Amino acid sequence: MPSLHPLPSASVPGVLIAPSLLAADFTRLGEEVRLIEAGGADILHVDVMDGHFVPNLTLGPPLVESLRRISSLPFDVHLMLTNPERFVEPFARAGADHITVHVESAAPLPGVLDAIRAAGCTAGLSVKPGTPASAVLPYLDKVELVLVMTVEPGFGGQSFMADMLPKIRELRAAITASGRAVHLEVDGGVGPANAASVVSAGANMLVAGTSVFRSPAGASAAIRQLRGG
């Protein structure tokens, strides 16, 4: 069954903003999600960590299911898990619209990407800072999104790694050459000071946690700033 809240098409011009739930105030998650939706967010990014693939534990399917009842945003679920194949079905049933797994995981990647699509979601593949862009290229025909990490995954609030910009450019060139409409998402330390550089390098989707949920100016103003407004 296809997702009821699909990601916007990658062929449509413009920058998509995906606030990361990891930076929200967990004592009032429902209110936080409503605020970013009203403030112009395009997507909700959900970071899922297992304490093994990355040194942190975060969110599970029950929380996604609860938030699904109050939001019409597409849910972009990022599985930072050693064995993501075990959680594709649970997150899809909970309301995920898109699921990204890591190229560095222990999963049999062609099979898990097929399983994501069979579950009704679009599929993505992510690379850590130390992983070359070339690791993603064999799978470009199986994904709708490529995610470049610009911090070491595991914790929010880290500083953007500017030396990842060449990797973003390399992946944008490969996506263009493939002829497919694939989102290029960037996650880690993204804010108003570097958003323009990230977009110039080829990204069309920005994950922003601290710079949106904790902006003194509020979520709406923060999202406008990330778009360059």
C-alpha positions in Angstrom: 0.0 0.0 0.0 1.5 3.4 -1.0 2.1 6.0 1.7 -0.8 8.4 2.5 1.7 11.3 3.1 4.4 10.8 0.4 7.6 13.0 0.2 7.3 15.9 -2.3 8.7 15.0 -5.7 12.4 15.5 -6.1 11.8 16.9 -9.6 10.0 20.0 -8.1 12.4 22.9 -7.7 12.9 24.4 -4.3 14.4 23.5 -0.9 12.6 21.2 1.5 12.9 21.7 5.2 12.8 18.6 7.5 13.0 19.5 11.2 14.5 16.7 13.3 12.4 15.5 16.1 15.5 14.8 18.1 15.8 18.5 19.0 12.2 18.9 20.1 11.1 19.4 23.7 10.0 15.8 24.5 7.7 17.0 27.3 5.4 18.5 24.7 6.1 16.6 21.4 2.6 17.0 20.0 2.7 20.8 20.4 6.2 20.9 18.9 5.1 19.0 15.8 2.1 21.2 15.3 4.2 24.3 15.6 6.7 23.2 12.9 3.9 22.1 10.6 2.1 25.5 11.0 5.5 27.2 10.6 6.0 25.8 7.1 8.0 22.5 7.6 7.7 20.2 4.6 8.7 16.9 6.4 9.3 15.6 9.9 12.6 13.9 10.3 12.6 11.0 12.8 16.0 9.8 14.1 16.0 6.2 15.3 19.1 4.9 17.1 19.8 1.5 18.6 22.7 2.3 21.0 24.9 -0.1 18.9 25.2 1.3 15.4 25.5 4.7 17.1 26.1 5.5 20.8 22.6 6.6 21.6 19.0 5.3 22.1 16.1 7.3 20.7 12.6 6.7 19.3 10.5 3.6 18.5 7.4 2.8 16.4 4.9 3.6 19.2 5.9 7.2 19.3 5.7 7.5 15.5 2.3 6.0 15.6 1.2 8.5 18.2 2.5 11.5 16.2 1.0 10.2 13.0 -2.5 10.8 14.5 -1.8 14.5 14.9 0.2 15.4 11.8 -0.2 15.3 8.0 3.5 15.9 7.4 5.4 13.2 5.5 7.5 11.2 8.1 11.1 10.7 7.1 12.4 7.9 9.4 16.2 7.6 9.6 17.2 4.2 10.9 20.6 4.4 12.5 20.5 0.7 13.3 22.9 -2.2 12.9 20.0 -4.4 11.6 17.4 -2.1 10.1 15.6 -4.9 8.3 14.0 -5.9 11.6 12.3 -2.5 11.9 11.1 -1.7 8.4 7.6 -3.3 8.9 7.1 -1.9 12.4 7.9 1.7 11.4 5.9 1.4 8.2 2.8 0.2 10.1 3.3 3.0 12.6 3.1 5.6 9.9 6.5 6.1 8.3 6.3 7.5 4.8 9.9 7.2 3.9 12.6 5.0 5.5 16.4 5.6 5.2 19.0 3.0 6.2 22.8 3.3 6.3 25.1 1.9 3.7 27.4 1.0 6.6 24.8 -1.2 8.4 24.9 -5.0 8.5 21.7 -5.2 6.4 21.6 -6.9 3.0 21.0 -3.6 1.2 19.2 -4.6 -2.0 16.8 -6.8 0.1 16.1 -4.2 2.7 15.6 -1.4 0.2 13.1 -3.7 -1.7 11.4 -4.4 1.7 11.0 -0.7 2.4 9.2 -0.2 -0.9 7.1 -3.4 -0.4 6.0 -1.9 2.9 4.6 1.1 1.1 7.4 3.6 1.8 10.0 5.3 -0.3 13.6 4.2 0.4 16.7 6.1 1.2 20.4 5.4 1.8 22.7 7.3 4.1 26.4 7.7 4.4 28.4 8.7 7.5 31.2 11.3 7.2 33.9 8.7 6.8 32.2 6.8 4.0 32.9 7.8 0.4 30.1 8.8 -1.9 31.1 5.8 -4.1 29.5 3.5 -1.6 26.0 4.7 -2.5 26.4 4.6 -6.3 25.6 0.9 -6.8 22.2 1.5 -5.2 21.0 4.7 -6.9 18.4 2.9 -8.9 16.8 1.5 -5.7 16.4 4.7 -3.8 14.3 7.9 -3.8 16.7 9.7 -1.4 20.4 9.9 -0.5 21.3 11.3 2.9 24.7 12.8 3.6 25.6 13.0 7.3 27.6 16.2 8.0 28.2 15.2 11.6 29.0 11.9 13.2 25.5 10.4 13.8 24.3 9.8 17.3 23.7 13.1 19.0 22.1 16.4 18.0 23.6 19.9 18.4 27.0 19.1 16.7 28.9 21.4 14.4 28.5 21.2 10.6 31.5 19.5 8.9 32.2 21.7 5.9 34.6 19.2 4.4 31.5 17.1 3.5 30.5 19.7 0.8 32.6 17.9 -1.9 30.8 14.7 -1.2 27.4 16.5 -1.6 28.6 17.8 -5.0 29.8 14.4 -6.1 26.5 12.8 -5.2 24.5 15.5 -6.9 26.5 15.0 -10.1 25.9 11.2 -9.9 22.1 11.7 -9.3 21.9 14.1 -12.3 23.8 11.6 -14.4 21.5 8.8 -13.4 18.5 10.7 -14.8 16.4 9.8 -11.8 14.5 12.2 -9.5 16.3 11.4 -6.2 16.3 13.7 -3.2 19.7 14.7 -1.8 19.3 15.3 1.9 21.8 16.7 4.3 21.7 16.2 8.1 24.0 17.6 10.8 24.6 21.0 12.1 22.6 22.7 9.3 21.5 26.2 10.1 21.2 29.7 8.5 25.0 30.2 8.4 25.6 27.2 6.1 22.3 26.4 4.5 23.1 28.3 1.3 26.4 26.5 0.9 24.7 23.1 1.3 22.0 24.0 -1.3 24.6 25.4 -3.6 26.5 22.1 -3.4 23.4 20.2 -4.6 21.2 19.4 -1.6 17.4 19.9 -2.0 16.4 18.7 1.5 17.8 20.1 4.7 17.4 18.3 8.1 17.6 20.9 10.9 17.1 20.2 14.5 18.5 22.7 16.9 18.2 25.6 14.4 14.5 25.1 14.1 13.1 23.6 17.3 15.3 25.8 19.6 15.4 29.0 17.5 14.8 32.1 19.7 12.9 33.6 16.7 10.5 30.6 16.6 10.1 27.8 14.1 8.4 29.7 11.4 11.2 32.4 11.2 13.9 29.7 11.4 12.3 27.7 8.5 12.1 30.9 6.4 15.8 31.6 7.1 16.8 28.1 6.0 15.0 28.6 2.7 17.0 31.8 2.3 14.1 34.1 3.0 
